[in-house]
Amino acid sequence: MTSLSPVLKQATPVVVDHALGSWIFGTDGEQYLDFTTGIGVTSTGHCHPKVVAAAREQVGKIIHAQYTTVMHKPLLELTEKLGEVLPAGLDSVFYANSGSEAVEAAIRLARMATGRPNIVVFQGGFHGRTVAAASLTTAGTKFSAGFAPLMAGVHMSVFPHMYRYGMDEASVVAFALRELDYLFKTRTAPEDTAAFLIEPALGDGGYIPTPPAFMDGLRERANRHGIQLIFDEVQAGVGRTGKFWATSTPRRPQISSSPPRRRLRLPISAIAASTETMSKAWPGSQGGTYGGNAVSAAAGVATLEVIEEEGLVENARVRGNQMLAGLKEIRARFPAIGNVRGIGLMAGIEFTAPDGTADAATATAVQQATVEQRLLTLTCGPEGNVVRLIPALIVTEAEIATGLERFEAAVAAVLGAPVAPAGAGS
């Protein structure tokens, strides 16, 4: 009897019958509030009517037209729509299937455009599981162990993680930039460095927003040394941070990896760069059998329209503020929650032992307890002690309130009754 690989671990026991909006309906007859959204993919919720209609219509026309053989209308329309929203200067797009493929295409382009070999990544980043992407990933050894040798030319620098280093934002940014400059003196000279590769908010590394001042420091060094700056926005996605792109225009990347993937729900990814930079790719270095699939592209066009028509970027900002404020209130009642952080509809809740060390067992127990409360969540972080919440951009005020209530019930089920916050009246 054939079965799925035993290495694939299910985060929940739920078997889906169907799903709609923020809700998954299991074959067990239960209705679950989904704060995982396919690891952030189903941004406009499950089975949005407009997206479903676009995909169904396209299936009846052509399912796949390999886009270096024949061009199809949905991909042209998607490219045009992306042109309306991409940061200034990113006016050339290459499509692939997955985040890993997009990351590998981005570093290949950076090396070809600069003629330099080395890539600098930052501790805690997740960029994929294929050989090159795993070589760039530092969110945990499980992503890169067991199939060495990995790709050469990768050097890791410090990520400005305030909670880990016990510093305020200004101090940790200054520290991380000093360490980057030291890396230039000890491991990879600027003239050998093709690119910085960074997530605007760490995903599997613990749901940690990258401080804007650190991005400014990277931009200044990239400009000074002729280094490409690559933003991996797969986890942050369009609109999820409460802004259309996770980073503002002054910090715009020279190459952006995977901009469309987190809103299409079907297998498609991309990199975007200036035409000047993209033109430096060597002939034959870009391609792929399934890249830019017609059904995925049609769904992507519809999704971009939904995001605009329904004001989902602003909704992500407002509902994200509601979620983070509620989580901070919960943290005040449970000392085992060492840190709460987030940006937009990305939130990380870090569990720690009394001595301040990571408490993965409690995080896992809470994540499993949320299933009992009919709330779906995930864990992350190099030590597995962070529970992450990733609602869809269409999430409502009432759904966030319900999610917070169910999350606190799960925490209480694992840790016991909450502690009264300091200063609470008798």
C-alpha positions as CSV (number, residue, x, y, z in Angstrom):
1,M,0.0,0.0,0.0
2,T,1.4,3.4,-1.0
3,S,1.5,6.2,1.5
4,L,3.0,9.7,1.9
5,S,6.6,9.9,3.0
6,P,6.9,9.3,6.8
7,V,9.2,12.3,7.0
8,L,6.3,14.7,6.2
9,K,4.9,15.8,9.6
10,Q,1.4,17.2,9.8
11,A,1.0,20.2,12.0
12,T,-2.6,19.3,12.7
13,P,-4.7,16.2,12.3
14,V,-7.3,18.0,10.2
15,V,-8.5,16.6,6.9
16,V,-10.2,19.3,4.8
17,D,-13.5,18.7,3.2
18,H,-13.9,22.3,1.9
19,A,-12.9,25.8,2.9
20,L,-14.3,29.3,2.6
21,G,-12.8,32.7,3.6
22,S,-11.0,32.3,7.0
23,W,-12.6,28.9,7.7
24,I,-11.7,25.3,7.0
25,F,-14.4,22.6,7.3
26,G,-13.0,19.3,8.2
27,T,-14.2,15.8,7.4
28,D,-14.7,15.4,11.1
29,G,-17.6,17.9,10.9
30,E,-15.7,20.6,12.7
31,Q,-15.2,24.2,11.6
32,Y,-11.8,25.6,12.1
33,L,-10.6,29.2,12.1
34,D,-7.6,29.1,9.8
35,F,-4.7,31.3,11.0
36,T,-2.2,29.3,8.9
37,T,-3.5,30.2,5.4
38,G,-1.4,27.6,3.7
39,I,1.7,29.2,5.4
40,G,0.6,32.6,4.2
41,V,-0.4,31.7,0.6
42,T,-4.2,32.1,0.7
43,S,-4.1,35.8,1.3
44,T,-7.6,36.6,0.0
45,G,-9.0,33.7,2.0
46,H,-10.1,30.3,0.8
47,C,-12.0,30.0,-2.4
48,H,-12.6,33.7,-3.0
49,P,-15.5,33.8,-5.5
50,K,-13.7,36.1,-8.0
51,V,-10.5,34.1,-7.9
52,V,-12.4,30.8,-8.3
53,A,-14.3,32.1,-11.2
54,A,-11.1,33.3,-13.0
55,A,-9.4,30.0,-12.5
56,R,-12.5,28.0,-13.7
57,E,-12.8,30.2,-16.8
58,Q,-9.2,29.8,-17.7
59,V,-9.2,26.0,-17.2
60,G,-11.8,25.9,-20.0
61,K,-9.5,27.8,-22.4
62,I,-6.0,26.4,-21.8
63,I,-4.5,25.0,-18.7
64,H,-0.9,25.2,-19.6
65,A,0.9,27.1,-22.3
66,Q,4.7,27.0,-21.8
67,Y,5.6,30.6,-21.9
68,T,8.9,30.4,-23.8
69,T,7.0,28.4,-26.5
70,V,3.7,30.3,-26.8
71,M,2.6,33.3,-24.9
72,H,-0.8,33.5,-23.2
73,K,-3.1,36.4,-22.2
74,P,-3.2,35.8,-18.4
75,L,0.5,36.1,-18.1
76,L,0.6,39.3,-20.1
77,E,-2.2,40.7,-17.9
78,L,-0.5,39.6,-14.7
79,T,2.7,41.3,-15.8
80,E,0.9,44.5,-16.6
81,K,-0.9,44.4,-13.2
82,L,2.4,43.8,-11.4
83,G,3.8,46.8,-13.3
84,E,1.2,49.0,-11.6
85,V,2.3,48.0,-8.1
86,L,5.9,47.0,-8.2
87,P,8.4,49.4,-6.6
88,A,9.9,52.0,-9.0
89,G,12.7,50.6,-11.1
90,L,11.6,47.0,-10.9
91,D,10.2,46.7,-14.4
92,S,11.2,43.3,-15.6
93,V,9.8,40.0,-14.3
94,F,10.7,36.3,-14.6
95,Y,8.2,33.7,-13.5
96,A,8.9,30.3,-11.9
97,N,7.0,27.8,-9.7
98,S,8.1,28.0,-6.2
99,G,9.9,30.3,-3.7
100,S,13.1,28.2,-3.9
101,E,13.2,28.5,-7.6
102,A,12.7,32.3,-7.4
103,V,15.4,32.7,-4.8
104,E,17.8,30.6,-7.0
105,A,17.0,32.7,-10.0
106,A,17.6,35.9,-8.0
107,I,21.1,34.8,-6.8
108,R,22.0,33.5,-10.3
109,L,21.0,36.9,-11.7
110,A,23.0,38.8,-9.0
111,R,26.1,36.8,-9.7
112,M,25.8,37.2,-13.5
113,A,25.0,41.0,-13.2
114,T,28.0,41.7,-10.9
115,G,30.5,39.1,-12.0
116,R,31.1,38.3,-8.3
117,P,30.8,35.0,-6.5
118,N,29.6,35.6,-2.9
119,I,26.2,36.0,-1.3
120,V,25.7,37.4,2.2
121,V,22.6,36.0,4.1
122,F,21.4,36.9,7.6
123,Q,21.0,34.6,10.6
124,G,17.5,33.1,10.8
125,G,16.6,33.6,7.2
126,F,14.6,30.9,5.3
127,H,14.9,30.8,1.5
128,G,14.0,27.3,0.5
129,R,14.9,23.6,0.5
130,T,16.5,23.0,-2.9
131,V,20.3,22.7,-2.7
132,A,21.2,26.4,-3.4
133,A,18.2,27.8,-1.5
134,A,19.0,25.5,1.5
135,S,22.6,26.7,1.4
136,L,21.3,30.2,1.9
137,T,18.9,29.2,4.7
138,T,19.9,29.7,8.3
139,A,16.5,29.3,10.1
140,G,17.5,25.8,11.3
141,T,19.9,23.0,10.4
142,K,17.0,20.7,9.5
143,F,16.7,22.5,6.2
144,S,20.3,21.9,5.1
145,A,21.6,18.9,7.0
146,G,22.3,15.5,5.5
147,F,23.1,16.4,1.9
148,A,26.4,18.2,2.0
149,P,28.4,19.6,0.3
150,L,26.2,22.7,0.0
151,M,26.7,25.6,-2.4
152,A,29.9,27.5,-1.9
153,G,30.1,31.3,-1.7
154,V,27.5,31.8,1.1
155,H,28.5,33.9,4.1
156,M,26.2,34.6,7.1
157,S,26.0,37.8,9.1
158,V,24.1,38.8,12.2
159,F,20.3,39.6,12.0
160,P,19.2,42.4,14.3
161,H,17.1,40.4,16.7
162,M,16.2,42.6,19.7
163,Y,14.8,39.9,21.9
164,R,17.7,37.4,21.3
165,Y,20.4,40.0,22.0
166,G,18.6,41.9,24.8
167,M,19.1,45.2,23.1
168,D,16.8,48.1,22.0
169,E,16.3,48.5,18.3
170,A,18.9,51.2,17.7
171,S,21.6,49.3,19.6
172,V,20.9,46.0,17.9
173,V,20.9,47.6,14.4
174,A,24.3,49.3,15.2
175,F,25.6,45.9,16.4
176,A,24.4,44.0,13.4
177,L,25.8,46.6,10.9
178,R,29.2,46.5,12.7
179,E,29.3,42.7,12.4
180,L,28.5,43.0,8.7
181,D,31.3,45.4,8.2
182,Y,33.6,43.0,10.1
183,L,32.4,40.2,7.8
184,F,33.7,42.3,4.9
185,K,37.1,42.4,6.5
186,T,37.3,38.7,7.5
187,R,35.2,36.6,5.1
188,T,34.0,38.3,1.9
189,A,35.5,41.5,0.6
190,P,32.9,43.9,-0.9
191,E,34.4,43.5,-4.3
192,D,33.8,39.7,-4.1
193,T,30.2,40.2,-2.8
194,A,27.4,39.9,-5.4
195,A,24.4,40.4,-3.1
196,F,22.7,40.7,0.3
197,L,19.7,38.4,0.6
198,I,17.3,39.2,3.3
199,E,13.7,38.7,4.3
200,P,11.8,42.0,5.2
201,A,10.4,39.9,8.1
202,L,11.9,36.6,9.1
203,G,9.4,33.7,8.4
204,D,10.6,30.3,9.6
205,G,13.3,32.1,11.6
206,G,10.7,33.3,14.1
207,Y,8.4,36.0,12.6
208,I,10.7,38.9,13.4
209,P,10.3,42.2,11.5
210,T,13.5,43.5,10.1
211,P,14.2,47.0,11.5
212,P,13.9,49.7,8.9
213,A,17.2,51.2,10.0
214,F,18.9,47.9,9.2
215,M,17.5,48.0,5.7
216,D,18.7,51.5,5.4
217,G,22.2,50.3,6.4
218,L,22.1,47.5,3.8
219,R,20.9,49.9,1.1
220,E,23.8,52.3,1.8
221,R,26.4,49.6,1.7
222,A,24.9,48.1,-1.4
223,N,25.1,51.4,-3.2
224,R,28.6,52.1,-1.9
225,H,30.1,48.8,-3.0
226,G,28.0,47.9,-6.1
227,I,26.3,45.0,-4.3
228,Q,22.8,43.8,-5.3
229,L,20.1,43.9,-2.6
230,I,17.7,41.0,-2.8
231,F,14.5,41.0,-0.8
232,D,12.9,37.6,-0.3
233,E,9.2,38.5,0.2
234,V,7.8,35.0,0.0
235,Q,6.7,34.9,3.7
236,A,5.8,38.6,4.0
237,G,3.8,38.6,0.8
238,V,1.7,41.3,-0.8
239,G,-0.3,43.4,1.8
240,R,0.4,41.1,4.7
241,T,2.6,43.6,6.6
242,G,0.0,46.3,6.2
243,K,1.8,47.8,3.3
244,F,1.6,46.6,-0.3
245,W,5.3,45.6,-0.2
246,A,7.0,44.9,3.1
247,T,9.6,47.6,2.5
248,S,9.1,51.2,1.5
249,T,10.5,52.9,-1.6
250,P,13.7,54.3,-0.2
251,R,14.8,50.8,0.6
252,R,13.6,49.2,-2.6
253,P,15.5,46.2,-3.7
254,Q,17.5,45.8,-6.9
255,I,16.0,42.3,-7.2
256,S,12.8,41.2,-5.4
257,S,12.3,37.4,-5.1
258,S,8.9,35.8,-5.2
259,P,6.6,38.9,-5.2
260,P,3.5,37.2,-6.6
261,R,3.6,33.8,-4.9
262,R,2.0,34.8,-1.6
263,R,-1.3,35.9,-3.1
264,L,-2.0,33.5,-6.0
265,R,-2.6,30.2,-4.1
266,L,-1.6,28.3,-7.2
267,P,2.0,27.3,-8.0
268,I,3.7,30.5,-9.4
269,S,6.6,32.6,-8.2
270,A,8.7,35.4,-9.7
271,I,11.6,37.7,-9.4
272,A,11.5,41.3,-10.4
273,A,14.4,43.5,-11.3
274,S,15.2,46.5,-13.5
275,T,15.4,45.7,-17.2
276,E,19.1,46.8,-17.1
277,T,19.9,44.2,-14.4
278,M,17.7,41.5,-15.9
279,S,19.4,41.9,-19.3
280,K,22.7,40.8,-17.7
281,A,21.4,37.3,-17.2
282,W,23.1,34.9,-19.5
283,P,21.2,33.4,-22.4
284,G,19.4,30.2,-21.4
285,S,19.8,30.9,-17.6
286,Q,16.1,31.6,-17.3
287,G,13.3,29.2,-18.1
288,G,11.2,26.3,-16.8
289,T,8.5,24.0,-18.0
290,Y,5.7,25.1,-15.7
291,G,6.7,28.7,-15.0
292,G,4.0,31.3,-15.5
293,N,1.2,28.7,-15.7
294,A,-1.9,30.1,-17.4
295,V,-4.4,29.1,-14.6
296,S,-2.1,30.4,-11.9
297,A,-1.6,33.7,-13.8
298,A,-5.4,34.1,-14.3
299,A,-6.0,33.6,-10.6
300,G,-3.2,36.1,-9.9
301,V,-4.8,38.8,-11.9
302,A,-8.1,38.3,-10.1
303,T,-6.4,38.3,-6.7
304,L,-4.7,41.6,-7.4
305,E,-8.0,43.0,-8.3
306,V,-9.6,41.7,-5.1
307,I,-6.8,43.2,-2.9
308,E,-7.4,46.6,-4.5
309,E,-11.2,46.4,-4.6
310,E,-11.7,45.2,-1.0
311,G,-9.0,47.4,0.5
312,L,-7.1,44.4,1.9
313,V,-3.8,46.1,2.5
314,E,-5.4,48.6,4.9
315,N,-7.5,45.8,6.4
316,A,-4.2,43.9,7.1
317,R,-2.8,46.9,8.9
318,V,-5.9,47.5,11.1
319,R,-6.6,43.9,11.9
320,G,-2.9,43.3,12.4
321,N,-2.8,46.1,15.0
322,Q,-5.9,44.5,16.7
323,M,-4.2,41.1,16.8
324,L,-0.9,42.3,18.1
325,A,-2.5,44.4,20.8
326,G,-4.6,41.4,21.9
327,L,-1.6,39.1,22.0
328,K,0.4,41.6,24.2
329,E,-2.5,41.5,26.6
330,I,-2.4,37.7,26.7
331,R,1.4,37.8,27.2
332,A,0.8,40.0,30.3
333,R,-1.2,37.2,31.8
334,F,1.2,34.3,31.0
335,P,4.8,34.7,32.1
336,A,5.8,31.7,29.9
337,I,5.3,34.0,26.9
338,G,8.7,35.7,26.7
339,N,8.0,37.9,23.6
340,V,5.3,38.9,21.2
341,R,6.1,40.6,18.0
342,G,4.8,41.1,14.5
343,I,3.9,43.3,11.6
344,G,0.5,43.4,10.0
345,L,-1.0,40.0,9.8
346,M,2.2,38.2,10.9
347,A,2.6,37.6,14.6
348,G,5.0,35.5,16.5
349,I,4.6,34.4,20.2
350,E,7.8,33.1,21.7
351,F,7.7,30.8,24.7
352,T,10.5,30.7,27.2
353,A,11.4,28.8,30.3
354,P,11.8,30.7,33.7
355,D,15.6,30.9,33.0
356,G,14.9,32.6,29.7
357,T,15.9,29.6,27.5
358,A,13.7,28.5,24.6
359,D,10.7,26.4,25.5
360,A,9.8,24.4,22.4
361,A,7.8,21.8,24.4
362,T,5.3,24.5,25.6
363,A,5.1,26.1,22.1
364,T,4.3,22.7,20.5
365,A,1.7,21.9,23.2
366,V,0.0,25.3,22.7
367,Q,0.0,24.8,19.0
368,Q,-1.7,21.4,19.4
369,A,-4.1,22.8,22.0
370,T,-5.2,25.5,19.5
371,V,-6.5,22.6,17.3
372,E,-8.7,21.5,20.2
373,Q,-10.0,25.1,20.3
374,R,-10.8,24.9,16.6
375,L,-8.0,27.4,15.7
376,L,-5.2,26.4,13.3
377,T,-1.7,27.7,14.0
378,L,1.9,26.8,13.3
379,T,5.2,26.8,15.1
380,C,8.5,28.3,13.8
381,G,11.9,29.5,15.0
382,P,15.3,27.8,15.0
383,E,14.5,26.3,18.4
384,G,10.8,25.6,17.6
385,N,9.5,27.8,20.5
386,V,7.5,30.3,18.5
387,V,3.8,30.0,17.6
388,R,2.9,32.0,14.5
389,L,-0.4,33.4,13.5
390,I,-1.0,34.1,9.8
391,P,-4.7,35.1,9.1
392,A,-5.9,35.9,5.6
393,L,-6.0,39.5,4.5
394,I,-9.8,39.3,4.4
395,V,-10.0,38.5,8.2
396,T,-12.7,40.4,10.0
397,E,-12.6,42.2,13.4
398,A,-14.9,39.5,14.8
399,E,-12.6,36.7,13.5
400,I,-9.5,38.2,15.1
401,A,-11.4,38.5,18.4
402,T,-12.5,34.9,18.1
403,G,-8.9,33.8,17.2
404,L,-7.5,35.7,20.2
405,E,-10.1,34.1,22.5
406,R,-9.3,30.6,21.2
407,F,-5.6,31.2,21.4
408,E,-5.8,32.3,25.1
409,A,-7.9,29.3,25.9
410,A,-5.3,27.0,24.4
411,V,-2.5,28.7,26.4
412,A,-4.5,28.3,29.5
413,A,-5.2,24.7,28.8
414,V,-1.4,24.1,28.7
415,L,-0.2,26.5,31.3
416,G,-3.1,26.7,33.7
417,A,-5.0,29.8,34.9
418,P,-3.5,33.1,33.8
419,V,-1.6,35.3,36.3
420,A,-3.2,38.7,37.0
421,P,-1.2,41.5,35.3
422,A,1.0,43.7,37.5
423,G,-1.0,46.5,38.9
424,A,-4.3,44.8,38.6
425,G,-6.8,45.7,41.2
426,S,-7.8,43.3,44.0
